[in-house]
Amino acid sequence: MSNVTPPAHCTFEPDDWLKLAAQWHPVARSMDISGAPVKAVLLDEQLVLYRIAGQVVAARDVCPHRGVPLTLGFHDEAGIVCPYHGLRFGEGGKCNRIPSSPDQPIPAKLNLSTYAVEERYGLIWVCLAPDAQKPAALPTMPHWESEGFQQINCPGFEVNGFAGRQVEGFLDVAHFAWIHTDTFADASNQQVPDYQAVERDYGFEADYWSTVGNYPASSEFRAPEGFKWLRHFEMHLPFTATLTIHFPGEARLVIMNAASPVSARKTRMFAPIARNFDLDIPVEEVYAFNQRVFEEDRLMVETQMPERLPLDLSLEAHIPADRSSIAYRRGLKKMGFGDFFLV
């Protein structure tokens, strides 16, 4: 692993921060990053994002000259410009102009501290401290590039809660009849049929069959009598899960729940969607419905106690519907995570 260290005022336990820093986390939508500097926060680290020559640069949001945040600056065709003394940073975060000394060779010390970046599923993913011995793999998303599927990338939004709690809520199938009745679920359909979570090298997967529909409550469409809906979950540890919903016929809806840990107590949510039906519906309607579903979860996630996710299974009670939750906690424990939060 690189020599990157936790930032000042870090809210995570140092060992947990280092493990999380070795993983890929989304920090922005690709469509939102152009030449202008954009701020993002990942694992308490302040970042600046910008695009140049088609490539995204992710760096510490600090000018190496006198420490001014570069997100206060602006851009021109050759990079982003610090507002204090005009130093400019271009491809790879390298300083390419010192206005006050235009003829001086530019020392490497003036280059930005940059991080590994990947663009996938319409998102910008950042790894703060890649492990050279065992590099982390990016999560995968079914059908994102499949023929006939539309790609939609919902605006990110913030949750005042721990990423692990939010992800566990996404995996939970017992709360539909209690939380999501205004969007898609049936308050009278409360029973959770038996299902299993199967361990994989990336985390686990689970096939959940039930009669809980996924058409919007306001929709006139309903599944045929006796139809069993398949919800296929894939959990990519630590904080990214995908849900593939099998509608009647060949219709499929895939939702990625990518929870980016801004800090131990704040999460920025990203939700790429792929589907092969209703392709004529404006994406703004998809954004709005997706937001309504996640907003229904917000109060539960933001008020759960303890705030952290207890990886010691003896600390909370469990019911049969919690198989995914239990598999999730065991997976995080197997990765070596502890209590996550600093006391």
C-alpha positions in Angstrom: 0.0 0.0 0.0 1.2 3.6 -0.7 2.4 5.9 2.0 -0.8 8.0 2.0 -1.9 8.7 5.6 -5.3 9.7 7.1 -6.1 13.4 6.8 -6.2 15.7 9.8 -9.4 15.5 11.8 -10.1 12.1 10.3 -13.4 10.6 11.6 -12.3 7.0 10.9 -10.2 4.6 12.9 -6.7 4.8 11.3 -6.6 1.1 10.3 -10.1 1.2 8.9 -9.3 4.4 6.9 -6.2 2.7 5.4 -8.3 -0.3 4.3 -11.0 1.9 2.9 -8.5 4.1 1.1 -7.3 1.0 -0.8 -10.8 0.5 -2.3 -12.5 2.3 -5.2 -15.2 4.8 -4.3 -17.3 7.1 -6.6 -17.0 10.8 -6.0 -18.9 12.4 -8.9 -20.9 11.8 -12.0 -18.8 11.9 -15.2 -21.3 14.4 -16.8 -20.6 16.9 -13.9 -16.8 17.1 -14.5 -15.5 19.4 -17.2 -12.5 21.7 -17.2 -13.7 23.7 -14.1 -12.5 22.6 -10.7 -15.1 20.7 -8.8 -14.9 19.8 -5.1 -15.5 16.4 -3.6 -14.8 14.8 -0.2 -13.8 11.2 0.2 -12.9 9.6 3.5 -12.5 13.1 5.0 -10.0 14.0 2.3 -10.7 17.3 0.4 -10.4 16.7 -3.3 -10.4 18.8 -6.5 -11.6 17.2 -9.7 -11.1 18.6 -13.2 -10.9 17.3 -16.8 -8.2 18.0 -19.3 -7.4 16.4 -22.6 -10.4 14.1 -22.0 -8.9 12.7 -18.7 -10.1 13.4 -15.2 -7.6 14.5 -12.6 -8.3 13.9 -8.9 -6.0 15.6 -6.5 -5.8 17.1 -3.0 -7.7 20.4 -3.0 -4.7 22.4 -2.0 -2.2 24.4 -4.0 1.3 23.1 -3.1 2.6 26.7 -3.2 0.6 28.4 -0.3 -2.2 26.0 0.5 -5.2 27.7 -1.1 -8.0 25.4 -2.2 -7.9 25.0 -5.9 -11.7 24.8 -6.0 -11.7 28.5 -5.4 -10.0 28.9 -8.7 -11.0 28.7 -12.3 -9.8 27.1 -15.5 -8.5 27.9 -19.0 -7.7 25.6 -21.9 -4.4 24.4 -20.3 -5.6 23.5 -16.7 -7.0 24.9 -13.5 -5.6 28.1 -12.0 -5.0 28.9 -8.4 -6.7 32.2 -7.5 -3.9 33.4 -5.1 -0.8 33.5 -7.4 -2.1 32.2 -10.7 -0.1 28.9 -10.7 -1.7 26.5 -13.2 -2.1 22.8 -13.1 -2.8 20.6 -16.2 -2.5 17.0 -17.2 -1.6 14.6 -14.4 -1.8 17.5 -12.0 1.5 18.9 -13.1 2.2 22.6 -12.7 2.6 24.1 -16.1 2.8 27.9 -15.3 4.2 30.2 -12.7 3.1 33.7 -13.8 5.5 35.6 -11.5 8.5 33.6 -12.9 7.6 32.5 -16.4 11.2 31.5 -17.4 12.0 29.5 -14.3 12.1 25.7 -14.6 9.1 24.3 -12.7 10.1 22.0 -9.8 8.3 18.7 -9.2 7.4 19.9 -5.7 4.8 22.2 -7.3 2.9 19.3 -8.8 -0.4 18.3 -7.2 -0.8 15.2 -5.0 -3.0 13.1 -7.3 -5.0 9.9 -6.9 -5.9 7.0 -9.1 -9.0 7.6 -11.2 -11.3 5.4 -13.2 -14.5 6.3 -15.2 -17.2 3.7 -15.3 -21.0 3.5 -15.2 -21.1 7.2 -15.7 -19.2 7.8 -12.4 -15.8 9.0 -11.4 -14.2 6.5 -9.1 -11.2 7.3 -6.9 -8.8 5.1 -5.0 -6.7 7.2 -2.5 -4.1 4.5 -1.7 -4.0 1.6 -4.1 -2.5 -1.6 -2.6 0.3 -2.5 -5.0 0.4 -6.1 -3.8 -3.3 -6.7 -4.0 -5.1 -3.9 -6.0 -8.8 -3.6 -5.5 -11.2 -4.3 -8.3 -13.9 -1.9 -9.4 -17.4 -3.1 -8.7 -19.3 -4.5 -11.7 -22.8 -3.6 -12.9 -24.9 -6.0 -14.9 -26.3 -4.8 -18.3 -24.7 -1.4 -18.2 -23.3 -2.0 -21.7 -25.9 -4.6 -22.9 -27.6 -4.0 -26.2 -31.1 -2.5 -25.8 -30.4 -1.0 -22.3 -30.6 2.6 -21.5 -28.0 4.1 -19.1 -29.3 6.7 -16.6 -27.2 8.3 -13.9 -29.2 9.9 -11.1 -27.9 13.0 -9.4 -26.0 12.3 -6.2 -27.4 13.2 -2.8 -26.1 13.2 0.7 -27.2 11.1 3.7 -26.2 12.1 7.3 -25.3 8.5 8.2 -22.6 5.9 7.8 -22.2 4.3 4.4 -22.4 0.8 5.9 -25.8 1.5 7.4 -27.1 2.9 4.1 -25.9 -0.1 2.1 -27.4 -2.5 4.6 -30.7 -0.8 4.2 -30.5 -1.2 0.4 -29.9 -4.9 0.9 -32.8 -5.3 3.4 -35.9 -7.0 2.0 -38.1 -6.9 5.2 -38.7 -3.1 5.2 -40.5 -2.8 1.9 -44.0 -3.1 3.4 -43.2 -0.6 6.1 -41.1 2.1 4.3 -41.8 2.0 0.6 -45.6 1.8 0.4 -45.9 5.2 -1.3 -43.6 4.2 -4.1 -43.9 0.5 -5.0 -44.6 -1.9 -2.1 -47.8 -3.3 -0.6 -48.4 -2.7 3.1 -50.2 -6.0 3.4 -47.4 -8.0 1.8 -45.1 -8.3 4.8 -43.9 -11.9 4.8 -40.3 -12.5 3.6 -39.9 -15.8 1.8 -36.7 -17.8 2.6 -33.6 -16.9 0.6 -29.9 -17.4 0.9 -26.8 -15.3 0.6 -23.9 -17.0 -1.3 -20.3 -15.8 -0.7 -18.3 -14.6 -3.7 -14.8 -13.3 -4.0 -16.1 -9.7 -4.3 -18.6 -10.1 -1.4 -21.8 -12.1 -1.9 -25.0 -12.5 -4.0 -28.5 -13.3 -3.1 -31.6 -14.2 -5.2 -34.8 -13.1 -3.5 -38.1 -14.3 -5.0 -41.3 -12.7 -3.8 -44.7 -11.4 -4.8 -43.7 -7.8 -3.9 -44.0 -5.9 -7.2 -41.8 -3.1 -8.5 -44.2 -1.1 -10.6 -44.7 2.4 -9.2 -47.8 2.6 -6.9 -49.3 5.1 -9.3 -48.8 2.9 -12.3 -51.7 1.1 -14.0 -49.5 -1.9 -14.7 -49.6 -5.0 -12.5 -47.8 -8.3 -12.8 -49.8 -11.4 -13.8 -51.6 -13.3 -11.0 -49.1 -15.5 -9.1 -46.0 -13.9 -10.7 -42.8 -14.2 -8.6 -40.5 -11.2 -8.8 -36.8 -12.0 -8.7 -34.5 -9.5 -7.1 -30.9 -10.4 -7.7 -28.5 -8.7 -5.3 -24.7 -8.5 -5.8 -22.8 -7.0 -2.9 -19.3 -5.6 -3.8 -17.6 -4.9 -0.5 -17.3 -2.6 1.1 -20.0 -0.1 0.0 -21.4 -0.8 -3.5 -24.3 -3.1 -4.3 -26.3 -3.8 -7.4 -29.9 -4.9 -7.6 -31.3 -6.6 -10.8 -35.1 -6.8 -10.9 -36.7 -9.2 -13.2 -40.0 -7.8 -14.5 -42.5 -9.9 -16.4 -41.1 -11.0 -19.7 -37.6 -9.9 -20.6 -37.8 -6.5 -18.9 -34.9 -5.8 -16.5 -34.1 -3.0 -14.2 -30.6 -2.7 -12.7 -29.9 -0.2 -9.9 -26.4 0.4 -8.5 -26.3 1.6 -4.9 -22.8 3.2 -4.6 -22.4 4.7 -1.2 -19.4 7.0 -1.1 -18.0 7.6 2.5 -17.6 11.4 2.7 -16.8 10.9 6.4 -17.7 8.3 9.0 -21.1 10.0 9.5 -21.8 11.4 6.0 -22.4 9.5 2.8 -22.8 10.7 -0.8 -25.1 8.4 -2.7 -24.8 7.6 -6.4 -27.3 5.5 -8.3 -26.6 4.5 -12.0 -29.5 2.7 -13.6 -29.8 0.4 -16.6 -33.1 -0.7 -18.1 -34.5 -2.1 -21.3 -38.1 -0.8 -21.0 -39.9 2.5 -20.8 -37.1 4.0 -22.9 -39.3 6.9 -23.9 -39.9 8.2 -20.4 -37.9 11.4 -19.7 -34.9 10.7 -17.4 -36.1 13.5 -15.1 -39.0 11.3 -14.1 -36.6 8.4 -13.3 -34.5 10.8 -11.2 -37.6 11.9 -9.3 -38.9 8.4 -8.6 -35.4 7.1 -7.6 -35.1 10.1 -5.2 -38.5 9.3 -3.6 -37.5 5.7 -2.9 -34.2 6.8 -1.3 -35.9 9.6 0.6 -38.2 7.0 2.2 -35.1 5.3 3.6 -33.5 8.5 4.9 -35.0 8.8 8.3 -34.2 5.2 9.2 -30.6 5.4 8.1 -30.0 8.8 9.8 -31.5 7.8 13.1 -30.2 4.2 13.6 -28.2 3.5 16.7 -25.4 2.8 17.1 -24.4 5.1 14.2 -21.7 2.7 13.1 -22.5 -0.8 11.8 -21.8 -3.4 14.5 -19.7 -6.2 12.9 -19.9 -8.2 16.1 -23.2 -10.1 15.4 -23.8 -10.6 19.2 -24.4 -6.8 19.6 -27.8 -6.8 17.9 -30.7 -9.1 17.5 -31.4 -10.8 14.2 -34.3 -12.4 12.4 -34.4 -14.8 9.4 -35.0 -11.9 6.9 -31.5 -10.6 7.9 -29.5 -13.1 5.9 -28.1 -10.4 3.6 -27.3 -8.1 6.5 -25.5 -10.9 8.3 -23.5 -11.8 5.2 -22.6 -8.2 4.7 -21.3 -7.8 8.2 -19.4 -11.0 8.1 -17.9 -9.9 4.8 -16.7 -6.6 6.3 -15.3 -8.4 9.3 -13.4 -10.8 7.0 -11.8 -7.8 5.3 -10.4 -6.9 8.6 -12.5 -3.8 9.5 -13.0 -2.9 13.1 -15.4 -0.3 14.6 -15.0 2.2 11.7 -15.5 5.3 13.9 -13.0 7.1 16.0 -14.4 7.5 19.5 
